[in-house]
Amino acid sequence: MRIIIFSALSVLLCANPLPVLALTDQDARELVEEVRSLRRAVEDQNRRIEELEAKVAAGEPSGTEAPTPESLGDAGPAASTPSTPSAGSVVGARQAAQPQIGVVFDGTYTAGKNVADEAQLRAIELNVGAPIDPYFDLFGKLVFSADNSAASPPEAAVENAYITAHLPLNLEARFGLEWIPFGDVGTLDIDEHPQVDQPHAIAQFLGGEGLKAIGGHVEWLAPFAANPTLSLTIGAYNRATGDANTTASDKDGDGAPDAPDMFLDEGAFNVRDRERGPLWFGRAASYYEWDAGHHAIRVGGSYLSDENDASGATRTSVAGLDAKYRWRPDATGRGITFAGEYLHHRRQESPTTLFLANGGNDLSNGGGYVYGQYDFDKRWGLGYRYDNTNTAFSAASEIAAHSVYGEYRPTEFSRLRAQYRHDDRNFDATANGLRTDDDADVFLLQFTHFIGWHPAHKF
């Protein structure tokens, strides 16, 4: 396999605009929103005080919440969990009986060369979360999505539904339907992606929206007293969701077959009609911050493997390395983020399997991405991303892409993005009739809005 060397481009820095003296309509709206946010915070604190006073009056210990591996992700400040289970993210029986509820709206518009022009309601997400008791938390997400295609009618589906258990010895366990926590971008919801779309390497080997499955994992956070943190995770899942479409299509309407969907965004594990055993998962990650938290870095490694047939003689595996650095010098929101990830994929098939484009029985390939983003303040940001990857089922087919994007965040509840991406698609001409000149220029717009509660974004 060809060795791919990635290089990140520097992002131009721009001075902040001078403050205005007059109170504009925009400033007035921001002040109103800030007042509303403060009022909600005060009401929340008042509820907490009332609950603590009720506990004290009843002679019960008040208890305090301690950080858990879930609240830290695999990238939070150094902390050790207590030897007894955490009380969860909400304190008190009253809030436990009243789950936190929030809605996320995410829509996109896509246009360009060799890509379908379409508007999509990618998701309306209903998030519900609450502690069940001091030992267990519950989280669920119902997603409604639709596009303008008659072949894809609107649909609703349960995207996440899992129980999190807070255990002694700095352990946390989770069971249910979840995104397998492989790497960085592949574990994020679509509203949390750093760009409008997924990097091609993630789409090829984990799927266009990451890899979702029913199963569970256990995470251990090393009890270090200070930086750095270290987390170790192991898990097992049943068959991953999603089906690959192995039929060539003509999405751009030019009369020539485009790449099959399985070459674009279905992932190495999402192949139909395959019997397999458990999908095994492992991850190790470390987080370190310095200079009073102005600088932070996280590095991690992940591994996935499952059987390709009932005999267990052939397997598919993906190993990945990821790193992310963030600089935040002050409270203005100004800062820089650099991140990257590389995935190595190996696939073994029986002689009768037709999935491998090279006609062989053993395939080894890979790909990755890097990106950099500069935030001028809490509102404005610009970034660049470079992708280079083989397609999931061929070592001879390759996609290289350059993306530039900008985003505007008028408040913490809304975000607007625009992105341009050029795809240089060098497909193997012998693989399923794919064209070798199927390059693409893609323009994307994204509108994301939040109402109510939303789980905290990861580092």
C-alpha positions as CSV (number, residue, x, y, z in Angstrom):
1,M,0.0,0.0,0.0
2,R,1.2,3.4,-0.9
3,I,2.4,5.4,2.1
4,I,0.4,8.6,2.4
5,I,2.1,11.7,3.9
6,F,-0.3,14.3,5.1
7,S,0.6,18.0,5.6
8,A,-1.6,20.6,7.2
9,L,-1.9,24.1,5.7
10,S,-1.7,27.2,7.9
11,V,-4.9,29.2,8.3
12,L,-4.7,33.0,7.8
13,L,-5.2,35.0,11.0
14,C,-7.4,38.0,11.0
15,A,-7.7,40.8,13.5
16,N,-10.9,41.1,15.5
17,P,-13.2,44.0,14.4
18,L,-13.2,47.1,16.5
19,P,-16.1,47.3,19.0
20,V,-19.0,49.5,18.2
21,L,-20.3,52.0,20.7
22,A,-23.9,52.1,19.6
23,L,-26.3,49.3,20.7
24,T,-27.4,47.5,17.5
25,D,-30.4,45.2,17.0
26,Q,-28.0,42.3,17.0
27,D,-26.5,43.4,20.3
28,A,-29.9,43.8,21.8
29,R,-30.9,40.3,20.7
30,E,-27.7,38.9,22.3
31,L,-28.4,40.8,25.5
32,V,-31.9,39.3,25.7
33,E,-30.5,35.8,25.0
34,E,-27.8,36.2,27.7
35,V,-30.4,37.4,30.2
36,R,-32.5,34.3,29.4
37,S,-29.5,32.0,29.8
38,L,-28.7,33.6,33.2
39,R,-32.3,33.3,34.3
40,R,-32.3,29.6,33.4
41,A,-29.0,29.1,35.3
42,V,-30.4,30.9,38.4
43,E,-33.6,28.8,38.3
44,D,-31.5,25.6,38.0
45,Q,-29.3,26.6,41.0
46,N,-32.4,27.5,43.0
47,R,-33.8,24.0,42.4
48,R,-30.5,22.4,43.4
49,I,-30.5,24.5,46.6
50,E,-34.0,23.5,47.5
51,E,-33.1,19.8,46.9
52,L,-30.0,20.1,49.1
53,E,-32.0,21.8,51.9
54,A,-34.6,19.1,51.7
55,K,-31.9,16.5,52.1
56,V,-30.4,18.3,55.0
57,A,-33.8,18.6,56.7
58,A,-34.3,14.9,56.3
59,G,-30.9,14.0,57.7
60,E,-29.6,12.7,54.4
61,P,-26.1,13.3,53.1
62,S,-26.1,15.9,50.4
63,G,-23.4,14.3,48.1
64,T,-21.6,16.0,45.3
65,E,-21.0,15.0,41.8
66,A,-17.6,13.8,40.7
67,P,-16.3,13.7,37.1
68,T,-16.8,10.4,35.4
69,P,-15.1,9.0,32.3
70,E,-18.3,9.8,30.3
71,S,-18.3,13.4,31.4
72,L,-14.6,13.6,30.4
73,G,-15.0,11.5,27.3
74,D,-11.5,10.2,26.6
75,A,-10.2,13.8,26.7
76,G,-11.1,15.6,29.9
77,P,-9.0,17.2,32.6
78,A,-7.2,14.8,34.9
79,A,-9.5,13.5,37.6
80,S,-10.2,10.3,39.4
81,T,-13.7,9.0,40.1
82,P,-14.7,8.1,43.6
83,S,-14.7,4.5,44.9
84,T,-18.5,4.6,45.1
85,P,-20.8,5.2,42.1
86,S,-21.4,8.8,40.9
87,A,-24.8,10.3,41.4
88,G,-24.9,11.0,37.7
89,S,-25.2,14.2,35.7
90,V,-28.3,15.5,37.6
91,V,-28.6,15.8,41.4
92,G,-31.7,15.0,43.3
93,A,-34.8,12.9,43.0
94,R,-36.9,15.7,41.5
95,Q,-34.7,16.2,38.5
96,A,-34.2,12.4,38.2
97,A,-38.0,12.2,37.8
98,Q,-37.9,15.0,35.2
99,P,-35.6,13.9,32.3
100,Q,-33.7,16.6,30.4
101,I,-35.0,17.0,26.9
102,G,-33.6,18.8,23.9
103,V,-34.1,19.0,20.2
104,V,-31.5,19.5,17.5
105,F,-32.3,20.6,13.9
106,D,-29.7,19.9,11.2
107,G,-30.3,20.7,7.5
108,T,-28.0,20.9,4.5
109,Y,-28.0,21.9,0.9
110,T,-25.5,20.2,-1.6
111,A,-24.7,21.2,-5.2
112,G,-21.9,20.9,-7.7
113,K,-20.2,18.7,-10.3
114,N,-20.8,15.0,-10.2
115,V,-23.0,15.3,-7.1
116,A,-26.7,15.4,-6.8
117,D,-28.2,18.9,-6.1
118,E,-30.4,18.4,-3.1
119,A,-31.7,19.8,0.2
120,Q,-31.7,17.4,3.1
121,L,-33.2,17.5,6.5
122,R,-30.4,15.4,7.9
123,A,-31.9,15.1,11.3
124,I,-34.3,16.4,13.8
125,E,-33.0,14.8,17.0
126,L,-34.9,14.4,20.2
127,N,-32.5,13.9,23.0
128,V,-33.7,12.5,26.4
129,G,-31.4,11.9,29.3
130,A,-31.6,11.4,33.1
131,P,-30.1,9.4,35.9
132,I,-32.2,6.4,36.9
133,D,-30.6,6.2,40.4
134,P,-27.2,6.8,41.8
135,Y,-25.8,3.9,39.9
136,F,-27.3,4.2,36.4
137,D,-28.0,6.8,33.8
138,L,-30.3,6.5,30.7
139,F,-29.8,8.3,27.4
140,G,-32.0,8.0,24.3
141,K,-32.1,9.7,20.9
142,L,-34.9,9.6,18.3
143,V,-34.0,10.9,14.9
144,F,-36.3,12.0,12.1
145,S,-34.6,12.6,8.7
146,A,-35.7,13.3,5.1
147,D,-34.4,14.5,1.7
148,N,-36.1,15.5,-1.5
149,S,-35.8,12.0,-3.1
150,A,-38.9,10.0,-3.8
151,A,-36.8,6.9,-3.2
152,S,-35.9,8.0,0.3
153,P,-39.2,8.8,2.2
154,P,-39.1,10.5,5.6
155,E,-38.2,8.1,8.3
156,A,-37.8,8.1,12.1
157,A,-35.4,5.8,13.9
158,V,-33.9,5.2,17.3
159,E,-30.3,6.3,16.9
160,N,-29.0,5.8,20.4
161,A,-30.5,4.1,23.5
162,Y,-28.2,3.0,26.2
163,I,-27.6,2.6,29.9
164,T,-24.5,4.0,31.6
165,A,-23.4,2.4,34.9
166,H,-21.0,4.3,37.3
167,L,-18.9,1.6,39.0
168,P,-16.2,1.5,41.6
169,L,-12.5,1.5,40.8
170,N,-12.8,4.3,38.2
171,L,-14.9,2.1,35.9
172,E,-17.8,3.0,33.7
173,A,-19.9,0.6,31.7
174,R,-22.3,1.2,28.9
175,F,-24.8,-1.1,27.2
176,G,-27.3,-0.6,24.4
177,L,-27.4,1.0,20.9
178,E,-24.5,3.4,20.5
179,W,-21.9,4.8,18.2
180,I,-18.8,2.6,18.7
181,P,-16.3,5.0,20.3
182,F,-13.6,4.5,17.6
183,G,-11.2,7.4,17.2
184,D,-12.4,11.0,17.0
185,V,-14.8,12.2,14.3
186,G,-16.4,8.8,13.8
187,T,-17.9,9.0,17.3
188,L,-19.6,12.4,16.8
189,D,-23.2,13.2,15.9
190,I,-23.7,15.1,12.7
191,D,-24.3,18.3,14.6
192,E,-20.9,17.9,16.3
193,H,-18.8,17.3,13.2
194,P,-16.0,19.8,12.7
195,Q,-17.0,20.2,9.1
196,V,-20.3,19.8,7.2
197,D,-19.4,16.3,5.9
198,Q,-17.4,13.4,7.2
199,P,-13.8,12.9,6.1
200,H,-13.6,10.3,3.3
201,A,-11.5,7.9,5.3
202,I,-14.1,7.8,8.1
203,A,-16.9,7.3,5.5
204,Q,-15.0,4.5,3.7
205,F,-14.0,2.4,6.7
206,L,-16.6,3.3,9.4
207,G,-19.5,4.6,7.4
208,G,-20.9,8.0,6.5
209,E,-22.3,8.6,10.0
210,G,-19.8,6.4,12.0
211,L,-20.4,2.9,13.1
212,K,-23.5,2.1,15.2
213,A,-24.2,-1.2,16.9
214,I,-25.9,-2.9,19.8
215,G,-23.5,-4.0,22.5
216,G,-21.4,-2.5,25.2
217,H,-18.1,-1.4,26.5
218,V,-16.2,-0.8,29.8
219,E,-13.9,2.2,30.3
220,W,-11.3,2.6,33.0
221,L,-9.8,6.0,33.9
222,A,-6.4,5.7,35.5
223,P,-6.5,7.4,39.0
224,F,-3.8,9.9,38.3
225,A,-3.7,12.9,40.6
226,A,-2.9,15.3,37.8
227,N,-2.1,15.5,34.1
228,P,-2.0,13.5,31.9
229,T,-5.1,11.3,32.0
230,L,-5.2,7.7,30.6
231,S,-8.3,5.8,29.7
232,L,-8.5,2.2,28.5
233,T,-11.7,0.8,26.8
234,I,-12.8,-2.6,25.7
235,G,-16.1,-3.6,24.1
236,A,-18.1,-6.2,22.1
237,Y,-20.9,-5.5,19.7
238,N,-23.2,-7.5,17.5
239,R,-23.6,-6.9,13.8
240,A,-23.2,-3.3,12.8
241,T,-26.1,-1.5,11.3
242,G,-26.3,-0.4,7.7
243,D,-26.4,-2.1,4.3
244,A,-24.0,-1.5,1.4
245,N,-25.4,-0.9,-2.0
246,T,-23.2,-2.8,-4.5
247,T,-25.1,-1.6,-7.6
248,A,-23.7,1.2,-9.7
249,S,-26.0,4.2,-10.0
250,D,-26.2,7.4,-12.0
251,K,-26.8,10.0,-9.3
252,D,-25.6,13.0,-11.4
253,G,-27.8,12.0,-14.4
254,D,-25.1,12.1,-17.0
255,G,-25.8,8.6,-18.3
256,A,-22.6,7.1,-17.0
257,P,-22.5,4.9,-13.8
258,D,-21.2,6.6,-10.7
259,A,-19.3,4.7,-8.0
260,P,-21.5,2.3,-6.1
261,D,-22.6,3.6,-2.7
262,M,-20.3,1.1,-1.0
263,F,-17.4,3.0,-2.4
264,L,-18.6,6.3,-1.0
265,D,-20.0,6.1,2.5
266,E,-21.1,2.7,3.7
267,G,-18.0,1.6,5.6
268,A,-16.0,-1.6,5.7
269,F,-18.2,-3.3,8.3
270,N,-21.6,-2.5,6.8
271,V,-22.0,-5.2,4.2
272,R,-25.2,-7.1,3.8
273,D,-25.9,-10.8,4.0
274,R,-22.8,-11.7,6.0
275,E,-22.9,-14.0,9.0
276,R,-20.4,-13.0,11.6
277,G,-19.5,-13.3,15.3
278,P,-19.0,-10.4,17.7
279,L,-17.3,-7.2,16.7
280,W,-14.5,-6.6,19.1
281,F,-13.3,-3.1,20.1
282,G,-10.4,-1.6,22.0
283,R,-9.1,1.9,22.6
284,A,-6.5,3.7,24.6
285,A,-6.3,7.5,24.9
286,S,-4.5,10.1,26.9
287,Y,-5.2,13.8,27.5
288,Y,-2.8,16.5,28.6
289,E,-3.3,20.2,29.2
290,W,-0.9,23.0,30.3
291,D,-0.6,26.7,30.8
292,A,-3.7,26.9,32.9
293,G,-5.6,24.9,30.3
294,H,-4.9,27.3,27.4
295,H,-3.2,24.4,25.6
296,A,-4.6,20.9,25.4
297,I,-3.8,17.8,23.4
298,R,-5.3,14.3,23.2
299,V,-3.9,11.2,21.5
300,G,-5.5,7.9,21.0
301,G,-5.5,4.5,19.3
302,S,-8.4,2.3,18.4
303,Y,-9.0,-1.2,17.0
304,L,-12.0,-3.0,15.6
305,S,-12.2,-6.6,14.3
306,D,-15.0,-9.0,13.3
307,E,-15.6,-12.2,11.5
308,N,-16.5,-12.3,7.8
309,D,-18.2,-15.7,7.9
310,A,-19.5,-18.2,10.4
311,S,-16.3,-20.2,10.4
312,G,-14.2,-17.3,11.8
313,A,-11.5,-18.1,9.3
314,T,-11.6,-14.6,7.7
315,R,-11.9,-11.3,9.4
316,T,-12.2,-7.5,8.8
317,S,-10.2,-5.2,11.0
318,V,-9.5,-1.5,11.2
319,A,-6.8,0.1,13.4
320,G,-6.6,3.9,13.9
321,L,-4.5,6.6,15.4
322,D,-5.8,10.0,16.2
323,A,-4.5,13.3,17.7
324,K,-6.0,16.6,18.5
325,Y,-4.5,19.9,19.7
326,R,-6.4,23.0,20.8
327,W,-5.2,26.4,21.9
328,R,-7.5,28.8,23.7
329,P,-5.6,31.9,25.0
330,D,-8.5,33.7,26.6
331,A,-12.3,33.8,27.1
332,T,-13.1,35.6,23.9
333,G,-13.4,32.3,22.0
334,R,-10.3,33.0,19.9
335,G,-8.1,29.9,19.3
336,I,-6.7,27.3,17.0
337,T,-7.5,23.6,16.5
338,F,-5.4,21.0,14.7
339,A,-6.5,17.4,14.4
340,G,-5.8,14.3,12.3
341,E,-6.5,10.6,12.1
342,Y,-5.2,7.6,10.1
343,L,-7.0,4.3,9.6
344,H,-5.5,1.0,8.4
345,H,-7.9,-1.5,7.0
346,R,-7.4,-5.2,6.4
347,R,-10.1,-7.5,4.9
348,Q,-10.0,-11.3,4.3
349,E,-12.6,-13.0,2.2
350,S,-13.3,-16.5,1.0
351,P,-12.7,-17.3,-2.8
352,T,-16.4,-17.1,-3.5
353,T,-16.8,-13.5,-2.2
354,L,-17.2,-10.8,-4.8
355,F,-16.8,-7.8,-2.5
356,L,-13.1,-7.2,-3.1
357,A,-12.6,-5.1,-6.3
358,N,-9.2,-6.6,-7.0
359,G,-10.6,-10.1,-7.2
360,G,-8.3,-11.3,-4.5
361,N,-9.0,-12.8,-1.0
362,D,-6.8,-10.5,1.1
363,L,-6.9,-6.7,1.0
364,S,-4.8,-4.2,3.0
365,N,-5.4,-0.4,2.5
366,G,-6.1,2.7,4.5
367,G,-6.5,6.5,4.6
368,G,-6.7,9.5,6.8
369,Y,-7.3,13.3,7.1
370,V,-5.9,16.4,8.8
371,Y,-7.6,19.7,9.4
372,G,-6.9,23.0,11.0
373,Q,-9.3,25.7,12.2
374,Y,-8.9,29.2,13.4
375,D,-11.6,30.8,15.5
376,F,-11.5,34.6,15.4
377,D,-13.9,34.8,18.4
378,K,-17.0,33.0,19.7
379,R,-18.8,33.7,16.4
380,W,-16.5,33.3,13.4
381,G,-14.2,30.4,12.3
382,L,-12.4,29.4,9.2
383,G,-10.7,26.0,8.4
384,Y,-9.1,23.7,5.9
385,R,-9.1,19.9,5.7
386,Y,-7.2,17.4,3.5
387,D,-8.3,13.8,2.9
388,N,-6.5,11.0,1.2
389,T,-7.8,7.4,1.3
390,N,-8.3,4.2,-0.6
391,T,-11.8,3.1,-1.1
392,A,-12.9,0.4,1.3
393,F,-12.9,-2.5,-1.2
394,S,-9.9,-1.6,-3.4
395,A,-6.3,-0.7,-2.9
396,A,-6.1,0.7,-6.4
397,S,-8.9,3.2,-6.1
398,E,-8.2,6.4,-4.2
399,I,-9.9,9.6,-3.2
400,A,-7.9,12.8,-2.4
401,A,-9.9,15.9,-1.4
402,H,-9.3,19.5,-0.3
403,S,-11.9,21.4,1.7
404,V,-12.2,24.9,2.9
405,Y,-15.0,26.0,5.2
406,G,-16.3,28.8,7.4
407,E,-18.8,28.9,10.2
408,Y,-20.8,31.6,11.9
409,R,-22.2,31.1,15.4
410,P,-24.6,33.9,16.3
411,T,-25.3,32.3,19.7
412,E,-24.5,29.0,21.4
413,F,-27.9,27.7,20.0
414,S,-27.3,28.3,16.3
415,R,-24.6,27.6,13.8
416,L,-24.3,28.3,10.0
417,R,-21.6,26.7,7.8
418,A,-20.5,26.9,4.2
419,Q,-17.9,24.5,2.7
420,Y,-16.3,23.8,-0.7
421,R,-14.7,20.4,-1.4
422,H,-12.8,19.2,-4.5
423,D,-12.6,15.4,-4.8
424,D,-9.9,13.9,-7.0
425,R,-11.3,10.4,-7.5
426,N,-8.9,8.0,-9.0
427,F,-10.9,4.8,-9.3
428,D,-9.6,1.5,-10.6
429,A,-11.1,1.2,-14.1
430,T,-11.5,-2.6,-13.7
431,A,-13.5,-2.3,-10.4
432,N,-17.2,-2.7,-11.1
433,G,-17.1,-0.5,-14.2
434,L,-16.1,2.7,-12.3
435,R,-15.0,5.7,-14.3
436,T,-11.5,7.0,-13.8
437,D,-12.6,10.7,-14.3
438,D,-15.3,10.9,-11.7
439,D,-13.8,14.0,-9.9
440,A,-16.3,16.2,-8.0
441,D,-16.6,19.9,-6.9
442,V,-19.0,20.1,-4.0
443,F,-20.6,23.1,-2.4
444,L,-22.3,22.5,1.0
445,L,-24.4,24.7,3.3
446,Q,-25.4,23.6,6.8
447,F,-27.9,25.0,9.3
448,T,-27.8,23.7,12.9
449,H,-30.0,24.8,15.7
450,F,-30.5,23.7,19.3
451,I,-33.5,23.9,21.6
452,G,-33.3,22.9,25.3
453,W,-30.8,20.4,26.7
454,H,-28.0,18.9,24.6
455,P,-25.3,16.5,25.7
456,A,-21.9,18.3,26.2
457,H,-19.7,18.2,23.1
458,K,-16.4,16.3,23.5
459,F,-13.0,17.8,23.3
